[in-house]
Amino acid sequence: MKASHVLYKVSNLNEAVDSFKSQGFKVDYGSKTDPHNALIYFSEGPYIELLNEAPLSGFSTLALRFLG
């Protein structure tokens, strides 16, 4: 089995991007306007996707807990 990418959930996307960039990684935002993710590609193998925590309403949180 091979993985296409690894999800890395972050609470603040901009801070996470800055942190990875300061460590020498090339990081690209998923979109130019209001990005919710950023991508770190490598020459081989899976890439890392930094994923901003999506704000959920109280109802959505309750529904997700109910569904497991």
C-alpha positions in Angstrom: 0.0 0.0 0.0 1.3 3.5 -0.9 0.1 6.8 0.5 -0.5 9.8 -1.8 -0.1 12.3 1.0 -0.1 12.8 4.8 -2.6 15.2 6.4 -1.2 17.4 9.2 -3.9 19.3 11.0 -2.9 22.8 12.3 -4.8 25.4 14.4 -3.2 28.4 12.5 -2.3 27.8 8.9 -0.2 31.0 8.5 1.9 30.2 11.6 2.4 26.6 10.4 3.5 27.7 6.9 5.9 30.2 8.4 7.3 27.5 10.8 7.9 25.0 8.0 9.4 27.7 5.7 11.8 28.7 8.5 12.9 25.1 8.6 13.8 25.1 4.9 10.7 23.6 3.4 9.0 25.1 0.3 5.4 25.5 1.1 2.6 26.4 -1.3 -0.9 27.5 -0.3 -3.7 25.5 -1.7 -5.4 28.6 -3.1 -4.5 32.2 -3.5 -7.6 33.6 -1.8 -8.7 32.4 1.7 -6.6 29.2 1.7 -7.6 26.4 4.0 -4.6 24.2 3.3 -0.9 24.3 2.2 1.2 21.7 0.5 4.8 20.6 1.0 6.1 18.5 -2.0 9.1 16.3 -2.1 11.0 15.0 -5.1 9.7 11.5 -4.4 7.0 9.9 -2.3 3.9 11.4 -0.6 3.5 15.1 0.1 2.4 16.7 3.3 -0.9 18.7 3.4 -1.2 21.2 6.2 -4.9 21.5 6.9 -6.4 24.3 8.8 -9.0 23.3 11.4 -12.4 24.1 10.0 -14.6 26.1 12.3 -17.8 24.1 13.0 -21.1 25.2 14.3 -22.4 23.7 17.5 -25.0 21.7 15.5 -22.3 20.3 13.2 -20.1 19.3 16.1 -23.1 17.6 17.8 -24.0 15.8 14.6 -20.4 14.6 14.0 -20.3 13.3 17.6 -23.5 11.4 17.1 -22.2 9.8 13.8 -19.0 8.8 15.5 
